[in-house]
Amino acid sequence: MNNDLPIHAILPELLGALRQGSGAVLVAPPGAGKTTAVAPALLNEDWCTGTVILTSPRRVAARAAAERMAETLGEKPGETIGYLTRLDSKRSARTRVLVVTEAIFVNTILADPELAGISAVLFDEAHERHLDSDLGLALALESRAVLRDDLCVLVMSATIDGARFAQLLGADTQVIESAGRAHPLQIRWFGSSPQLPVEDAMAQAVASAWREEQGDILAFLPGVREIERVRERLEGRLPSALVLPLHGQVDPAGQRAAIRRDAEGRRRIVLATAIAETSLTLDGVSVVVDAGLSRRAEFDRAAGTTHLVTHRASQAAAAQRAGRAARQGPGIAYRLWEEAGHGGRPPYDPPEMLTADLAPLVVALAQ
């Protein structure tokens, strides 16, 4: 296991807090190693006799986290470390750490509120405030209060208000803070081009980064349509570049190709949605190009329907994206907006609980 990660410096403090109480809040910047280091560390604790569940906001992140943890143990996924997502799973009777998507965890705790055989639940990237994440945390805290006073609940993120989450977990809950990676990160304000479609502006910015910088490039776009259009433009501008998409519709093999270095040593351009914003380390990436946009489903109360709406990415999201460039060494992030306008962006994305259609949630809970 890589003991050089900053998270290892505070693991003794975190483990001590969990021995004293039944929960904690861990605030660790991108690159600290919280996603892959904390869960395995719990397995040696006397109180941890069952399974450790680690929730992940997305399928690709869940699978990648499990594969990386298994690799550090010299194993394959499905042995000590396993994962469970929709349409894909690797686990066995030996599995002690199970990485699951937030929706899978909600289904698990609704089916078994006592969470029999589970010693700890770790909520990763809690700042994203997905509906299933908030619901899963609420149900876990209820289970701990009513059925399982020994259940450990740990909330982890890079950008959350730790004290606020600590109050939710209980008056004596400790907030543990870790340093992030010490690699320098440069921000370049590329500026906006209102006269250009986002696809053209991004193609220009990526082409500039390709010429001016070294290392693989990770570009953030709001959706699959924009990714395909930018891909077409880059294949014309940079015919020698290996351009790879990374989003929820890409098959697992394609997602792994986007996450790992090219086997032949070719330089890559990875075009991604917010799927690559958190919980993922893309090997070899030292340049991020950020369109500054995010797309999420929102419920229109007047029309009674849900639509995909494109917004300016929040400051927290922009920080997470930029941090992808400095995970393994010095990096640079190109932002396609002005520095003067950055402070006007919302600090965080709104909780999905405030924007989603809650009818399916009510029906699920009623059942």
N, C-alpha and C positions, 0 to 999 in steps of 0.2 A: 504494500500500500504506500502511496506517496505521502510521506510525513512532512513534506515541505509546504503543503497547503496551509494557508493562514488559519483555517478552522481548527487544526490540531493544537494550536496554542491555547484555545479556550475550551477544548473538549473536557479537560478535568473539571473546570468550573461548571460546565453544562451538566456533566454526569453527576456532580455533587448536588446540583439543584434538583435534579430528577430523583435522587435518592431521598432528599428531604421532603419533597412534595410530589404531587401527581401531575405536574405540568410545568411548562416554561415557554418563554418566547425567545426565539433566536433571530437576531437581526445580523445578517452577513451579506456584504456587498457582492456583486458578481465576481466570480473567480475565487471566492474563499474556499469553496469545496463542500458546502453544506449538503447539497443534494446527494452526493455519493459517499460522504465520510461519516455522517452522523448515525444513520441506521445501522451499519455494521458494528459501530462502536458500542451500541446498546446490547449486543448479543452476549457480551462478557459480563454484564451486570447480573448480580444475584437475583434481583427482582424480575428480570426479563427471562421468563421460562417459556413463553409462547412465541407467537409470530409478531413481527414488527411490520405494520402496514405503512407504506409511504405513498401518499396521494400525489398525483402529478396532473397538471392542467390539461395535458394533451397526450394522445397515444404515442406519438413519435418520441416525446420527451420521456414517457414512462419506459418505453422499450430501450431507449438509449441509456437511461440511468441504470437500468438493471444490467445491461450488457457491460457498462463501464465498471460497475461494482463487482460483477462476476469476474471480470478480467483482472482486477486488482487482487482478487483472491486466488487467481490461477485456475479458475473454473469456467464452466460454460453456464449460460442462463438456464435456470430450471433446477440447479442444484441448491446451494445455500441461498442464492439470490434468484428470485423468479419475478415474473410480471404477469399481469392479467389486464387485457384491454378488450374492447369489442372486436371480435373476429380473430383474436390472436392471443395466445397465452403460452407460457413455459413455466411450469412449476411441478414439484414432486413432493413426496412425503418428507424429503430432506429440507425443503424450503423453509427458511427462517425469516427472511426479509422478502416481502411481496410488494412490488410497486404496482399500483392500480391507478386508473383514471378516477377523477372525482365522481363521475356518474356511477362507476362500478362500486365505489365505496358506499355511496348512498343506497344503492340496491342491497349491498351486503348488510348494512346496519338496519335497514327496514325489515329484512328477512330475519335477522338475529340481533335484536337490540342489546343483548347482553354481550355480544362480540366474544363468544366462547373461544378460548384458545388464543386470543390476541392480547398481547401485553402492552402494546403501545401503538398509537396512531400519530403519524407525523404529517402535518399539512404543509406541503411545500408551495412556495409562491403565493402565500395567502393574500398578498396585496392586490392580486388580480380580481378578487371579490366576485368570482363566478358564482352563479346560482347554486350549483351543486357543491361548491367549496363551502359557501356560507351555511347551506343546509346541512352538509355533512359535519361541519364543526359544531353546529347547534345540537345535532342528534348525538354526537359523541360526548359533548358536555352533559347532556341530559342523561345519557347512559351512565356516565361516571357518577353523577349526582344521585341517581336512583338505584342502579343495579350493580355498578362496578366501581367502587371507590378506589380500587387498585389500578384502574386503567390510566395509563400515562398518555397525556395529550400534549404534543409539542407543535407549536405554530412557528413556521420558518418563512422568512422572506428577506429580500434585499432592501426594500424601500418602505416597509410598513411603519406605522406609528406603534412602536413596541409597547409603550405604557398603556395605550388604549386597548390593545389586545390582551395585555396582562390583566387589566380590570375585568375583562370578560371571562378570563379563565379562573379568576379568584384573587382575593385580596393579597395573598402571600406569594403570588406567582412572580418568579424572578425574570428579568429581562437580561439576556446575555448578548453582548455585542462582539462581533468578530471584525478584525481588519480584513480588507480586501487584498487582492493581488497588488503587489508594489510596482507592476509594470506601468510605465508612463502611457498616458492616452492623450492624444492631441485632437482637438475639435477644430474642424475647418468649416466655416460657415459659407457654403457654396452659394447661398441666396436662392430666392424663388424666381421663377420665370412664368408669370401669369399668362403670357401669350402662348405658351407651349403646353400641349397635353402632357400629363404626368409621365406617360411612357417615353416621350421624346426627351423631356428634361432628365429623366433617370438614365436613359441610354447615353446621353452626353456626359453626365456625371460619372457613370461607371467607366466609360471609355477614357475619360480624363484620369481617373484613379488607376486604371490599367496601365497607362503610359507613365504616370508620375510616381507610383508606389510599387513596392515589392509585396509578395505574398498573395494568398487567395483573398477574394473579395466576397463579402456578404452584403446583398442589397435587399432592403426591406420595402415591400410594396403592399398596397392594401388588399389585393385579391388575386385570384387565379387569372382572371382576364388580363389584368395589367402585367402579370408575370409573363404570360405567353406573348404579349405584344412587345415587351422589352426584349424577350428572348429572340424574337424574330429580328429586331433591329440590331442587336448585338452580334448575331450570327452573320449579318451583312457587314457590319463595321469591323468586327474582330474575328475573322474566320478561323484563326488558329486557337481561339480560346475555347475551353471546355465549359459550356454554360449548362448549369443544372438547376432544375426547379426543386423547391422544397415547400410542400403544402400538404394538407390533409388528404388530397386525392392521389398523391404519388404513392406507388406501391412500396412496401417495406424495403425491398432491395434498392429502389431508387432513393429512398430516404437515407439509407445507410451510405450510399455513394456520395450523397450531398454532405453528410456529416463527417466522413473520413477523408483523409488525404487521398489523392489519386494514386493508384498502385503503380502507375508508370511515371509518376513525378510531374505530371502536367499541372500547370497553374489553372485554378478554377475560378469561376464566377457562379456563386450560388444566389439564385433569386428566390426570396422567401416571403411568406406572409408572417404574421405575428407568431406563428408556430415556432420560430427560431428565436423569439425574444427572450425566453427564460428557460432555465433548466437544461440547456444544451450547450456543449462546447463543440464548435466546428473546428476540427483539427486543421491547422495551417492558416486560418483566417487572421489577418492582421489589418484588414481594411473593411470598414462598414460604410455603406452608402444608404442613407435614410431619406425616404421620400417625405417623412413626417406625417404620414396618414395612417389611420386605422379604420377598420370596417367591422361593425358589430350589428347583431340583430336587435331591433328595437320594436316594441309593441306599440302600434298606433291605436290608442283607445277609441278615437272617433270612428275609425274604419273597422276596428275589431280584427286587424290583421298585423302580422309581423313582417317588417321589411329590413333589408340590409342597408345601413346608413353609414356613409363615410364621414369621418371626423378628423380634426387635427389630432395627432397623437399627443398624449399627455407628457408632461415633463418626466414623470416616473418611467413611462414607456421608452422615451427617448434615451434616458440614462441607461436603461437595461440594454437597449439595442447597441448603443455606443460601446458598452462594456464588453460586448462580444469580440471586439477588435483587440482587446488587451488581455485575453484570457491566458495566452501562452507566451506573450512577449510584448514589446512596445507596439502600439497600434495607433491608427488614425481613423476618425469618423468624419465623413462628409455629411453635412446636413443641408437639405435643400430648402432652407428658410433662413431668415436674417436673425442674427444674434439679438438685435434690439426687440424682436417680437417673441423671443423665447419665453420671457416672463409672463406673457399674456396667455400662454397655453395653460390648460387646467393642470393642477399639480398631480392629480391621479385620475384614472378613468372612473366613471361612476359605478357603484356596485350594480351588478346585473339584476339584483333584486328590485331595483328602482326602474329598470327599463324593459324588463322581459314580461311576457305573458305568464301570469302566475297560475292560470287555470290548470295546466297539466300538473303542476306541483301540488295543488290542492287535491286533485283527483288521486295522485299517487299516495299522498299522506292519508287520504280517507280510506283507501283500500287496505 
